Every structure is written in structure tokens, then in C-alpha cells.
Amino acid sequence: MCRNIRPLSNFEPPATDDEISAAALQYVRKIAGVTKPSRVNAEAFDRAVAEVAAASTRLLDSLVTTAPPKDREVEAAKARERAALRYGT
């Protein structure tokens, strides 16, 4: 349920709004314990996703680091290597 929650800081190019929203959605799904809210809870669910995404954007905009930005392709290749070792593919 939390596969989209990945580190989003210190990447070049920076995390997109879509990436932040996807992570926020997964976070709210996890803490709510549902993947799709009922109609009666949909408004609260959507509001929580928007608020978490906004807070995440503010956080990412505020973080300061001296480390060089990470390359998305290099990080994806590392993840594929870890998965291959873990799952034997």
C-alpha cells in the first residue's frame, strides 16, 4: 500500500506535484486503513490528501542539504539491482 512513499528530497529535477500527491495519497490510505473511502468519508479523505501534499511541498521546499542532488535514473537502477537480488529476478 505504501510503494509510492519514497524519498523525494534532493533530486534533480525536484519532485513534481504529481509525485508529492501520490505519496500523500498513499500515506493517507495507510493511516486511514482504506484504499478507497466511502462516499460519506470521501471529502475528509480528499482534504487530508491535499493537506498532507501541501505540508510535504512546504517541507521539501524548506530542506537544505550540502549533498549533491541525486540522479533519478541512477537511483532507479540501484532499486532495480536491490530488487533483483532480493527477489532473484
DSSP file (Angstrom, degrees, kcal/mol; ACC not computed):
  #  RESIDUE AA STRUCTURE BP1 BP2  ACC     N-H-->O    O-->H-N    N-H-->O    O-->H-N    TCO  KAPPA ALPHA  PHI   PSI    X-CA   Y-CA   Z-CA
    1    1 A M              0   0    0      0, 0.0     3,-0.2     0, 0.0    29,-0.1   0.000 360.0 360.0 360.0 -18.3    0.0    0.0    0.0
    2    2 A C    >   +     0   0    0      1,-0.2     3,-1.5     2,-0.1    25,-0.1   0.039 360.0 119.9-114.3  27.1    2.9    2.4    0.5
    3    3 A R  T 3  S+     0   0    0      1,-0.3    -1,-0.2    23,-0.0    20,-0.1   0.791  73.9  55.9 -65.5 -26.6    5.0    1.9   -2.6
    4    4 A N  T 3  S+     0   0    0     -3,-0.2     2,-1.3    18,-0.2    -1,-0.3   0.550  81.1  96.8 -83.5  -5.8    4.7    5.5   -3.7
    5    5 A I    <   +     0   0    0     -3,-1.5    -1,-0.1    18,-0.1    -3,-0.1  -0.706  55.3 144.7 -85.9  98.7    6.1    6.8   -0.5
    6    6 A R        -     0   0    0     -2,-1.3     2,-0.1     1,-0.0    17,-0.0  -0.873  61.2 -78.7-128.7 159.4    9.7    7.3   -1.5
    7    7 A P        +     0   0    0      0, 0.0    -2,-0.0     0, 0.0    -1,-0.0  -0.420  45.7 177.2 -57.9 132.4   12.3    9.8   -0.6
    8    8 A L        +     0   0    0     -2,-0.1     7,-0.6     7,-0.1     3,-0.4   0.392  42.0 101.3-118.8  -1.2   11.6   12.9   -2.6
    9    9 A S  S    S+     0   0    0      1,-0.2    61,-0.1     5,-0.1    52,-0.0  -0.562  76.8  17.3 -92.0 153.8   14.2   15.3   -1.4
   10   10 A N  S    S+     0   0    0      1,-0.2    60,-3.1    -2,-0.2     2,-0.3   0.870  84.2 138.3  61.5  44.7   17.5   16.3   -3.1
   11   11 A F  E     -a   70   0A   0     -3,-0.4    -1,-0.2    58,-0.2    60,-0.2  -0.877  53.4-112.9-113.7 151.8   16.7   15.1   -6.6
   12   12 A E  E    S+a   71   0A   0     58,-2.0    60,-0.6    -2,-0.3     3,-0.0  -0.980 109.8  31.3-123.0 116.4   17.4   16.9   -9.8
   13   13 A P  S    S-     0   0    0      0, 0.0    -1,-0.1     0, 0.0     3,-0.1   0.595 112.7-114.4 -72.3 161.7   14.9   17.7  -11.2
   14   14 A P        -     0   0    0      0, 0.0    -2,-0.1     0, 0.0    -5,-0.1  -0.100  43.0 -74.8 -61.4 162.4   13.0   18.3   -8.0
   15   15 A A        -     0   0    0     -7,-0.6     2,-0.1    -4,-0.1    -7,-0.1  -0.276  52.4-127.3 -57.5 140.5    9.9   16.2   -7.1
   16   16 A T     >  -     0   0    0     -3,-0.1     4,-2.1     1,-0.1     5,-0.2  -0.420  20.1-109.4 -86.4 165.5    6.9   17.0   -9.1
   17   17 A D  H  > S+     0   0    0      1,-0.2     4,-2.7     2,-0.2     5,-0.2   0.863 120.6  55.8 -60.6 -35.8    3.5   17.9   -7.7
   18   18 A D  H  > S+     0   0    0      2,-0.2     4,-2.4     1,-0.2    -1,-0.2   0.906 107.0  48.3 -64.9 -41.5    2.2   14.5   -9.0
   19   19 A E  H  > S+     0   0    0      2,-0.2     4,-2.1     1,-0.2    -2,-0.2   0.909 113.5  47.2 -64.7 -41.5    4.9   12.6   -7.1
   20   20 A I  H  X S+     0   0    0     -4,-2.1     4,-2.4     2,-0.2    -2,-0.2   0.913 112.7  49.1 -66.5 -42.6    4.1   14.5   -3.9
   21   21 A S  H  X S+     0   0    0     -4,-2.7     4,-2.7     2,-0.2    -2,-0.2   0.890 109.7  51.9 -64.4 -39.8    0.4   13.9   -4.4
   22   22 A A  H  X S+     0   0    0     -4,-2.4     4,-2.2     2,-0.2    -1,-0.2   0.912 111.5  46.7 -63.6 -41.8    0.9   10.2   -5.0
   23   23 A A  H  X S+     0   0    0     -4,-2.1     4,-2.3     2,-0.2    -2,-0.2   0.902 112.3  50.5 -66.0 -40.4    3.0    9.9   -1.8
   24   24 A A  H  X S+     0   0    0     -4,-2.4     4,-2.6     2,-0.2     5,-0.2   0.910 109.6  51.0 -63.8 -42.0    0.4   11.9    0.2
   25   25 A L  H  X S+     0   0    0     -4,-2.7     4,-2.6     1,-0.2    -2,-0.2   0.928 111.0  47.6 -60.8 -45.9   -2.4    9.6   -1.1
   26   26 A Q  H  X S+     0   0    0     -4,-2.2     4,-2.3     2,-0.2    -1,-0.2   0.890 111.5  51.4 -64.1 -38.6   -0.5    6.5   -0.1
   27   27 A Y  H  X S+     0   0    0     -4,-2.3     4,-2.5     2,-0.2     5,-0.2   0.940 112.0  45.0 -62.8 -48.0    0.2    8.0    3.3
   28   28 A V  H  X S+     0   0    0     -4,-2.6     4,-2.3     1,-0.2     6,-0.3   0.896 112.1  52.8 -65.8 -39.7   -3.5    8.9    3.9
   29   29 A R  H  X>S+     0   0    0     -4,-2.6     4,-1.7    -5,-0.2     5,-1.0   0.921 110.3  49.2 -58.8 -43.0   -4.6    5.4    2.7
   30   30 A K  H  <5S+     0   0    0     -4,-2.3    -2,-0.2     1,-0.2    -1,-0.2   0.946 115.1  40.4 -64.0 -50.1   -2.2    3.8    5.1
   31   31 A I  H  <5S+     0   0    0     -4,-2.5    -1,-0.2     1,-0.2    -2,-0.2   0.803 117.8  48.7 -74.0 -26.1   -3.2    5.7    8.2
   32   32 A A  H  <5S-     0   0    0     -4,-2.3    -1,-0.2    -5,-0.2    -2,-0.2   0.736 102.7-134.3 -80.5 -23.0   -6.9    5.5    7.3
   33   33 A G  T  <5S+     0   0    0     -4,-1.7     2,-0.3     1,-0.3    -3,-0.2   0.678  71.2  95.1  78.5  17.0   -6.7    1.8    6.6
   34   34 A V      < -     0   0    0     -5,-1.0    -1,-0.3    -6,-0.3    -2,-0.2  -0.982  60.3-154.3-138.0 149.9   -8.6    2.0    3.3
   35   35 A T  S    S+     0   0    0     -2,-0.3    -1,-0.1     1,-0.3    -6,-0.1   0.735  94.5  23.6 -92.0 -26.1   -7.7    2.3   -0.3
   36   36 A K  S    S-     0   0    0     -7,-0.1    -1,-0.3     9,-0.0     6,-0.1  -0.956  83.7-136.9-139.9 120.2  -10.9    4.0   -1.3
   37   37 A P        -     0   0    0      0, 0.0     5,-0.1     0, 0.0    -8,-0.0  -0.301  27.0-102.3 -73.6 158.7  -13.0    5.9    1.3
   38   38 A S    >>  -     0   0    0      1,-0.1     4,-1.0     3,-0.0     3,-0.8  -0.288  39.0-102.0 -68.8 165.0  -16.8    5.5    1.5
   39   39 A R  G >4 S+     0   0    0      1,-0.3     3,-0.5     2,-0.2     4,-0.5   0.877 123.4  55.2 -58.8 -37.7  -18.9    8.3    0.0
   40   40 A V  G 34 S+     0   0    0      1,-0.2     4,-0.3     2,-0.1    -1,-0.3   0.795 116.0  37.6 -67.7 -27.1  -19.5    9.8    3.4
   41   41 A N  G <> S+     0   0    0     -3,-0.8     4,-2.5     1,-0.1    -1,-0.2   0.449  89.4  95.7-101.6  -2.1  -15.8    9.9    4.2
   42   42 A A  H <X S+     0   0    0     -4,-1.0     4,-2.9    -3,-0.5     5,-0.2   0.881  83.1  50.5 -59.8 -41.9  -14.6   11.0    0.7
   43   43 A E  H  > S+     0   0    0     -4,-0.5     4,-2.4     2,-0.2    -1,-0.2   0.934 113.3  44.7 -64.4 -45.8  -14.5   14.7    1.5
   44   44 A A  H  > S+     0   0    0     -4,-0.3     4,-2.2     2,-0.2    -1,-0.2   0.899 114.5  50.5 -64.0 -39.9  -12.4   14.3    4.6
   45   45 A F  H  X S+     0   0    0     -4,-2.5     4,-2.3     2,-0.2    -2,-0.2   0.944 112.2  45.5 -62.4 -50.4  -10.2   11.8    2.9
   46   46 A D  H  X S+     0   0    0     -4,-2.9     4,-2.3     1,-0.2    -2,-0.2   0.876 112.1  52.0 -63.3 -38.3   -9.6   14.2   -0.1
   47   47 A R  H  X S+     0   0    0     -4,-2.4     4,-2.4    -5,-0.2    -1,-0.2   0.902 109.0  50.6 -64.2 -40.8   -9.0   17.1    2.3
   48   48 A A  H  X S+     0   0    0     -4,-2.2     4,-2.7     2,-0.2     5,-0.2   0.906 109.2  51.0 -64.1 -41.6   -6.4   15.1    4.2
   49   49 A V  H  X S+     0   0    0     -4,-2.3     4,-2.5     1,-0.2    -2,-0.2   0.933 111.7  47.6 -60.9 -45.5   -4.6   14.2    1.0
   50   50 A A  H  X S+     0   0    0     -4,-2.3     4,-2.3     1,-0.2    -2,-0.2   0.900 113.2  47.9 -63.4 -40.9   -4.5   17.8   -0.1
   51   51 A E  H  X S+     0   0    0     -4,-2.4     4,-2.5     2,-0.2    -2,-0.2   0.902 112.5  47.8 -68.6 -40.8   -3.2   18.9    3.4
   52   52 A V  H  X S+     0   0    0     -4,-2.7     4,-2.5     2,-0.2    -2,-0.2   0.908 112.4  50.1 -65.8 -40.8   -0.5   16.2    3.5
   53   53 A A  H  X S+     0   0    0     -4,-2.5     4,-2.4    -5,-0.2    -2,-0.2   0.911 111.7  48.1 -63.0 -42.1    0.6   17.1    0.0
   54   54 A A  H  X S+     0   0    0     -4,-2.3     4,-2.3     2,-0.2    -2,-0.2   0.922 113.0  47.3 -65.2 -43.8    0.8   20.8    0.9
   55   55 A A  H  X S+     0   0    0     -4,-2.5     4,-2.4     1,-0.2    -2,-0.2   0.893 112.2  50.8 -64.1 -38.9    2.7   20.1    4.1
   56   56 A S  H  X S+     0   0    0     -4,-2.5     4,-2.9     2,-0.2    -2,-0.2   0.898 109.1  50.7 -65.7 -40.5    5.1   17.8    2.1
   57   57 A T  H  X S+     0   0    0     -4,-2.4     4,-2.3     2,-0.2    -2,-0.2   0.926 110.7  48.9 -62.9 -44.2    5.7   20.5   -0.5
   58   58 A R  H  X S+     0   0    0     -4,-2.3     4,-1.3     2,-0.2    -2,-0.2   0.917 112.3  49.4 -61.5 -42.3    6.5   23.1    2.2
   59   59 A L  H >X S+     0   0    0     -4,-2.4     4,-1.5     1,-0.2     3,-0.7   0.953 111.5  47.1 -61.0 -50.7    8.9   20.6    3.8
   60   60 A L  H 3< S+     0   0    0     -4,-2.9    -1,-0.2     1,-0.3    -2,-0.2   0.871 111.8  51.5 -61.6 -36.5   10.7   19.8    0.6
   61   61 A D  H 3< S+     0   0    0     -4,-2.3    -1,-0.3    -5,-0.2    -2,-0.2   0.761 112.6  47.2 -69.3 -24.1   11.0   23.5   -0.3
   62   62 A S  H << S+     0   0    0     -4,-1.3    -2,-0.2    -3,-0.7    -1,-0.2   0.681  85.3 106.8 -92.3 -19.9   12.5   24.2    3.2
   63   63 A L     <  -     0   0    0     -4,-1.5     2,-0.4    -3,-0.1   -53,-0.1  -0.344  50.5-163.0 -67.7 139.6   15.1   21.4    3.3
   64   64 A V        +     0   0    0     -2,-0.1     2,-0.3   -54,-0.0    -2,-0.0  -0.977  13.4 169.5-122.7 135.4   18.7   22.4    2.9
   65   65 A T        -     0   0    0     -2,-0.4   -55,-0.0     2,-0.1    -2,-0.0  -0.987  34.4-153.4-143.3 153.4   21.5   20.0    2.1
   66   66 A T        +     0   0    0     -2,-0.3    -1,-0.1     2,-0.1    -2,-0.0   0.482  69.2 104.8-100.3  -6.1   25.1   20.2    1.1
   67   67 A A  S    S-     0   0    0      1,-0.1    -2,-0.1     3,-0.0     3,-0.1  -0.443  82.7-103.1 -72.7 147.2   25.0   16.8   -0.6
   68   68 A P        -     0   0    0      0, 0.0    -1,-0.1     0, 0.0    -2,-0.1  -0.401  48.3 -90.6 -67.1 149.0   24.9   16.9   -4.4
   69   69 A P        -     0   0    0      0, 0.0   -58,-0.2     0, 0.0     2,-0.2  -0.275  43.0-117.9 -60.8 144.9   21.5   16.2   -5.9
   70   70 A K  E     -a   11   0A   0    -60,-3.1   -58,-2.0   -61,-0.1     2,-0.5  -0.565  20.2-123.4 -84.0 148.9   20.7   12.6   -6.7
   71   71 A D  E  >  -a   12   0A   0     -2,-0.2     4,-2.3   -60,-0.2     5,-0.2  -0.809  10.9-144.3 -92.9 128.4   20.0   11.4  -10.2
   72   72 A R  H  > S+     0   0    0    -60,-0.6     4,-2.3    -2,-0.5     5,-0.2   0.885  98.9  50.3 -60.9 -40.8   16.6    9.7  -10.7
   73   73 A E  H  > S+     0   0    0      2,-0.2     4,-2.2     1,-0.2    -1,-0.2   0.901 110.8  48.5 -66.9 -40.4   17.9    7.2  -13.2
   74   74 A V  H  > S+     0   0    0      2,-0.2     4,-2.1     1,-0.2    -2,-0.2   0.922 113.0  47.8 -64.8 -44.0   20.9    6.2  -11.1
   75   75 A E  H  X S+     0   0    0     -4,-2.3     4,-2.1     1,-0.2    -2,-0.2   0.877 111.0  51.4 -65.3 -37.7   18.6    5.7   -8.0
   76   76 A A  H  X S+     0   0    0     -4,-2.3     4,-2.3    -5,-0.2    -1,-0.2   0.893 109.0  51.0 -65.9 -39.5   16.1    3.7  -10.1
   77   77 A A  H  X S+     0   0    0     -4,-2.2     4,-2.2     2,-0.2    -2,-0.2   0.903 109.2  50.6 -64.6 -40.5   18.9    1.5  -11.3
   78   78 A K  H  X S+     0   0    0     -4,-2.1     4,-2.4     1,-0.2    -2,-0.2   0.910 109.9  50.5 -62.2 -41.8   20.1    0.9   -7.8
   79   79 A A  H  X S+     0   0    0     -4,-2.1     4,-2.4     1,-0.2    -2,-0.2   0.893 109.1  50.9 -63.9 -40.1   16.5    0.0   -6.8
   80   80 A R  H  X S+     0   0    0     -4,-2.3     4,-2.5     2,-0.2    -1,-0.2   0.898 109.9  50.5 -64.2 -39.5   16.2   -2.5   -9.7
   81   81 A E  H  X S+     0   0    0     -4,-2.2     4,-2.3     2,-0.2    -2,-0.2   0.925 110.8  48.5 -62.7 -45.0   19.5   -4.1   -8.6
   82   82 A R  H  X S+     0   0    0     -4,-2.4     4,-2.5     1,-0.2    -2,-0.2   0.907 112.3  49.2 -61.7 -41.1   18.3   -4.4   -5.0
   83   83 A A  H  X S+     0   0    0     -4,-2.4     4,-3.2     2,-0.2     6,-0.3   0.905 109.3  51.8 -65.7 -41.3   15.0   -5.9   -6.2
   84   84 A A  H  X>S+     0   0    0     -4,-2.5     4,-1.5     1,-0.2     5,-0.5   0.912 113.1  44.7 -62.2 -42.0   16.8   -8.4   -8.4
   85   85 A L  H  <5S+     0   0    0     -4,-2.3    -1,-0.2     2,-0.2    -2,-0.2   0.902 117.9  44.6 -66.9 -40.4   19.0   -9.6   -5.5
   86   86 A R  H  <5S+     0   0    0     -4,-2.5    -2,-0.2    -5,-0.2    -3,-0.2   0.909 127.1  26.6 -71.7 -43.0   16.0   -9.7   -3.2
   87   87 A Y  H  <5S-     0   0    0     -4,-3.2    -1,-0.2    -5,-0.2    -2,-0.2   0.460 100.9-123.3-104.3  -2.5   13.6  -11.5   -5.5
   88   88 A G  T  <5       0   0    0     -4,-1.5    -3,-0.2    -5,-0.3    -4,-0.2   0.839 360.0 360.0  66.8  34.4   16.0  -13.3   -7.7
   89   89 A T      <       0   0    0     -5,-0.5    -5,-0.1    -6,-0.3    -4,-0.1   0.428 360.0 360.0-101.3 360.0   14.8  -11.9  -11.0
